[in-house]
Amino acid sequence: MESVIDRAFAAALYGPDADAGRAGGATHGLDTGASLLAADPTADAELARRGEELARRAWERGWQPADVLRLVRRDLDEPHVRLAASLIRSETRAYAPEALPARWRAQLADLAAHEPWRAPDRFAHATAVLALYRLLLRLPRIEAVGPAPGTPVHAPPPHPGDEPRALTRIRALLAKAEATGYPQEAEALTAKAQELMARYSVDEAVLAARTHAADVPGACRIGVDAPYETAKAILLDAVAGANRCRAVWNEAYSFSTVVGFDPDLEVVDLLYTSLLVQGTAAMTKAEQGQRAGGRKRTKTFRQAFLMAYAQRMGARLEAAAAPVTRSGTGIGTDSLLPVLAARDVAVTDRTERMFPETSTTRVRGVRDGEGWEQGAAAADRAQVAHRAPVEG
C-alpha cells in the first residue's frame, strides 16, 4: 500500500498538472497532496527526510546552497525561502566541517539571516513544502564549480580572522566607497582598493610560481538578478576579464560562472558587488533628476544607464589592468609575464572544458541617449585611471 507521502508526491510532484504555471502555482495536484499531508501528522518526519534527499540530489547535480536559495527567491515566495534555508541547514548538519568545501562554509553561514517560517496551519505548511520540493525535483544538472559535500577536502577549515590582510583592507575601502555621498571620495577609495587588488593578485601568482605550488584554476557562481540582468552580466564579464578570469552567463538560472584562480575570484566578487552598488546608487540619483525635469521613461533610462555603465567600465578596467603586467619593482617583466600568461592559458583551458558549447548574443533595446551619457559618466567617476606599480 502506498504511503501518505507517496500519494501526496504522486499528486503534487508527478501529477499531470505538476508543471502548470509557476513552480509554486496553486494547482489541483498541489492542493490534493497538501490535504493528504495536513491530515496525517505522522508523515512529518518522512516528509523532512525526503526533502533532505532532494537537497543531496541537488548537490550531486552541481548546485550549491546560494544557487538554490537564489532560484527559490526568484520563482517562489518568502515562506519558501525560509523553508529552503531550514532544509539546507538540516541536510548539511550531517557533514563534518572538513567534509564541506571552503565556499560552502560562507554560504551556510549566510543562512542564519533566514528565520524559520511559522505556517498558520498544517495545510499552508504542506502546500509550501510541496511547492519547494517540486522546484528541487526539477533542478537540472549544471556545471560543478567544486566538490559536493561529503567529498574529502584536504585543506583544513579556516578559522575566523584567517582572511588575508589585503582582502580585509579591500573590503573596508569598497564599503566606504559605497557609503560615501561624494563621487570624488568614492573614486579615491576605489582607486586604493584596486591598487591593493592588483598587488594581492600578482603577489599570489608569483608566490605560487616560485614555490612550484600545484595551483589550478577554480570557479565560483555569482548571482545576476533581474531587472536589467543583461547589463549586470556585461559588468561582471568586464570585471572578470580585467582580473584574468572568464565569466559565462546562465540567463535561465540567474547566475554567471566565473573561472579563475582563487585570489582573482575573490577580488572579482568583491569588485563586481561594489561597482554594482555604486552604479545603482548613481542611477537612482540621476533618475531623480530626470523625474524632476518631467521625464517619465524611467525603465528605458535605467536600462540605457546600466548598459553604458557596464560598457564604459569594461573599457576603463582593461586600461587600468594593463600597467600591472608592465611594472613591478623586484619582480621584473621577464619573470612576471610568463607567470601571468601561463595562468591565462590555464583559465581558458578550464573554461573550455567546463563549457564546451557557449553562444554569444547581440545586446538590443538601448534607446535612451541621456541614460547612456549619464551611465558612462557614472562609470568614469567610479573607476580609476591607473594602478600603482606592483611591489616585489
N, C-alpha and C positions, 0 to 999 in steps of 0.2 A: 504494500500500500504506500502511495506517495505521501511524504511528509507535508506538513503545512508549508514549510519553506519551499519545497519543490513545486507545490501547486501555485504559491504566490509568485515564484520566479517564472513559472511557465506562463502565467497570465501577464505579468508586468514587464519581464525582460525578454521573453521569447515569443510572446503572442503576436498575432497578425497586425496589431496596431502599435507595437512597441516602437516603431520608427516614426510614428506620426508626429509632426510638429517639432518643437524644440525637444531637447533631450529630456527635459523635465516637464513637458507639456501634460496637461490634465487629459488622460485618455481613459477609456473604459477598462483596459487591462490594468492600468496603474491603480485605479480605484478598487478593482477586484482583489488584486494582490495585497493592497494595504488593508482591506477589510479582513482578509484571512489572518494577517499577522496581528492586527489590532485585537482580534478576538482570542488570541492564544498567547498569553504571556510566557508560556514555557518555551516558546520558539526564540526568545530574545537572544540567548547565549549562542545558539546555532547561527542566527542571523548575523551576529557580530563576527563569528568565526568565518563565515562566508565572505564578509566584507574584507577581512584581513587577507583572505586568499586572493581576492580580486586585486588588492593592493600589491601583493607579491608578484602577481602576473604582470602588473604594470611595470614594476622594476625590471623584470626579466625582458620586457619589450623595449627597454631603453629609457623609460620615463623616470623622472626624479620628483621628489615632493613638491618643489616650487613649480614644476611644469604642470602637475596635476592640479594644484591649487589655483594656478592661473587660469586653466581651462574651466574649472568648476565655477570660478568667479565670472568668467565671460559668458558661460552658457546657462548657468543656473542662478540661484539667489543666495543671499547671505546665510540663511539656515544651512544650506548645502555646503557652503564654505566652512562653516564651523563643524559640521559633521565630518567633512573630509579631513580637517585638521585633527580632530579627535581620533579618527580611524588611522591616520598615518602615525600619530603618536603611539597608539596602541600596537600597531603592527611592528614598528621599529624598536619597541621596547625590548623585544626578544633578542636583539643583536648586542653583542659586546661592543664597547666603543671602538676597539681596534678592528672590528669587522665592518665598520662604516667608512665609506670613502670620505676624504677630507671635506669636500664641498657639501656633503650631506649634513655634516655637523652644524654648519651655519644655517642651512635651510631648516633643519629640525628645530634649532634654537628660535628661529623666527615664528614657529607655530605657537609659541607661548602668547603671542599677541591675540590669538583667537580663543575666546572663552567658549566653553561647551554650550551647545544650544539646548534650551529647555522648551520642548514642544508643549503646546497647550493640551494635547491629548494624545492617546496612543495612535489614533488613525493619522493625525498630522505627522507624527514622528515616522510611522511606517511609510507614508507617502514620500516623504523627503528622502528616507533611506533608499527606497527602491529607485527613485529618480537618480540618486547619486550612483548606485550600483549599475544602473543602466548605462550611464556615461562611462564608468570604469570598464565595463564589459566590452565596450566598443572601441576602446583605445587601440590604435593600430601599432605595429612595430615601427619604431623610429631609430635613427642613428644613435648608438650608445656613445655618451661622452665620458664614460668612466665605468668602473666595475659596479655590479649590483651589490647591495648589502649582503653580507654573508661571505663574499669573496675575500680571501685573506689579503689584508692590507699590511704591507711591511713597515710603512712609516708609522712611528708612534703617534698617538693622538696629541694634538697641540694643547698647550696649557694657556690660560688667559695671560695676555701680556707678551706672548711669543711673536707677535706680528713684527716684521722688520720696522726699524725706526723710520725709515724713509716713507713707508706706506702710511704710518701713523701721521707723519707730518703732512703728507699729501692730502689725506682725508681732512685734516684740520684746515688746510688752506682752501680746499674746494668748498668746505662747509661755510667758511667766511665769505667766499666769493658769491655763493648762492644767497647768503643772508643780507649782504650789503645792498643798499639802495642807490649806490653811486657807481656808475659804469666804469669810471677810471680806476676806482679801487678794486672792483671785480676783475678788471683786466690785469692789474698788477699782481693780485693774488693768484689768478690763473697762470700768469707767466711764471711765477715762482714754482707753482705746482708742476708745471710742465718741465721746468728745468730739473726738478727732483726726479720726475718720471724718467727723463732721458738718462740721467746718471744711474738710477737704480736698474733700469733695463739693461743698459750696456755693461754695467759692472757685473751683473749676474751672468751675462753671456760670456764675458771674458773669463770670469772665475770658473765657469763650467768647462771652458776650453783648456784652461791652464791645469786644472785638476783631472782632466780626462773623465769628467763625470758622465755617466750614462744618461744624459738628459735628452728626452724626446718630447715632441710637441704633445700638448694635451688639447682639451676642448671644453667649452662650457656653453650653456644656453643663457641668453639674455632676453627678457620679455620685450616684445614690440607690440604695444597695445593700441587699439583704436581710441580716439579717432586720429586721422592723418598718419596712419601707420606706414604708408609708403615713405613719407618724408623722414619719419623716425628710423626706418630701416636704412635709408640712404645715409643719415647721420652716423648711425652705428657702423656702417660699412666704411665710412670715411675715417672714423676714429680707429677702427681695426687696421685698416691699411697703413695709416701713418705710424702705427706701433708694431709693424711687421707681423700682423695677424691677417686671417681671412675670415670673412663673415658670409654665411649662407642663410638667406631668409626663408622661413617656412610660414607663408602667409596664412595657411589654413589653420595653424595652431598657435599663431601669435607669438612666435619667438624667432630669434636668429641664433644659429650655432656659430660660435667664434672659435677658430682653430689657431693655436699658437703656443708658445712656451709659457709656463705658468706665471713668471713675473710680468710678461706682457699682457696676459689675460686679465690679471688683477688691475693693471692700470687702465686697460680698455674699459672694463666695467665701471671703474671709478670716474673716468673722464667722460664717458658717454652719459652716465647718470647726471653728472654735474652740468654738462653742456645742455642737456635736455631741460633741466630745471631752469637754467639761466635763459635759454631760448623761449621757454613757455612764459616766464615772467616778463621778458621783453615784449613778447607777442601780446600779452594781456594789456600791458601799458600802452602799446601802440594802438591796439584796438579801441581802447577808451578814447584816445584822441580822435580816431575815425568816427566813433559814435557821437562825440561832441560836435563834430563837423556836419552831422546829419546823415552819415552813410549808414546803410542797413545791411550791406552784404558781408556779414561777419564770417560766414563759412568760407566763401571764396577768398576773403582777405587772409584768414588763418592758414588756409591751405597754401596759398602763394607765399606767405611769410615763412612758414616752416620749410617749404621746399627750397626757397632761396637761402635760408639759414643753413640748411644741410649742404647745399651745393657750394656755397662760399666757404663754409667751414672746412669742407674737404680739401679745397684748393689751398687754403691757408695752413692746414695741418701738414699737408705734403711739403709745402715750402719750409715750414718750421722744422720738420724732421730731417731735411736734407743735411744741414750743417753738422748733425750729430755724427755721421759717418765720416766726415772730413776733418774732424778735430779730435783732440784728446791728448792731454798732457800725460806723458808717461806710457801711453798705450801705443800710439803710432798708427798711422793709417794702414801701413803694410800689414800690421797684425790684426787690426780691427776689422777691416773689410772682409777678409776671408771668413772670419768668425760669423759675421752677420750674414754673409752670402750663404754659408752652409746652413744657417738657421732658416733663411728664406726658402731654400730648396726643400728642407725637411718639412716646413709648414705646408708648402704647396703639395708635396707628395702625400702628406697625411690628409689634406683636404680632398684631393682627388680620389683617394682610396675610400674616404667616408662618403663622398658624394660623386660617384662616377657619372651621374646624369644630373646636370643643372641646366637652367634656362635663364635667359635674360628677358627683361620686359621693358617696353618703352613707357616712360612716365608721361601721363597726359593730364589735362584738366587744370593747368595753372593759367588763370585768366585775369588776375588782378595785379596790375602794374605797381600800384602803390604798396601792396602787400609784399611783392617781390623786392622792391627797393628797400623797404624798411627791414625785411628779414636779412638781406645782405648786409645792411648797416649794423644790425644787431650782432651778426657773426663777426664783423670787423672789431666790434667793441669787446666781444667775449674772448677773442683769440689773440695769442701772442704773435709777434712778428719774427722772433728769433729765440733760439735756445742757447743758453750759455755753453761754453766748451766743456766737454766731459773730462772730469779729473781721473787720473790713473788709479 
